[in-house]
């Protein structure tokens, strides 16, 4: 990479910052925190090796920024769907249905989300220190509790419902190689994703409405 190119990126700080975030998200998801260096991130982003540190200070701070950003993106996607449906007068069960479907869409469009959070579940490195993580989890709890109350459903624990949503939506996409491939299922096939959406919604709503 030429010095001229590096200087050009530095003169466009927002572009450089975004390139670094995208590169870091990809590498941290694929290789993990310990196996990823700022130099690798800079190379993939097309900036000099010192530029990631210039913008974010340290690898740990960049990693935290990645986690916060992807959690906020998921939360924003869910809130957008929720607000649109509530403002249109949709029934609570329909709201929950579409929030679940949109969550699966997000997981498919942003596979690094599951990869990063699965690594976090094993390493317990940064999410336990993240206020963003706590805020997003609390927002999900409030959303489900609100819709259950609107539907006058009081026998369902919103916390356990949220755990069920996460388990049913994440698990198949997490086990692409260990489970889906041996079953002949393709997570890149839109038809399979639609089947998954219908299955998850059917199981959860059956449990909610028929207890």
Secondary structure, 3 states (H helix, E strand, C coil): CCHHHHHHHHCCHHHHHHHHHHHHHHHHHHHCCCCCCHHHHHHHHCCCCCHHHHHHCCHHHHHHHHHHHHHHHHHHHHHHHHHHHHHCCCCHHHHHHHHHHHHHHHHHHCCHHHHHHHHHHHHCCCHHHCHHHHHHHHHHHHHHHHHHHHCCCCCCCHHHHHHHHHHHHHHHHHCHHHHHCCCCCCCCCHHHHHHHHHHHHHHHHHHHHHC
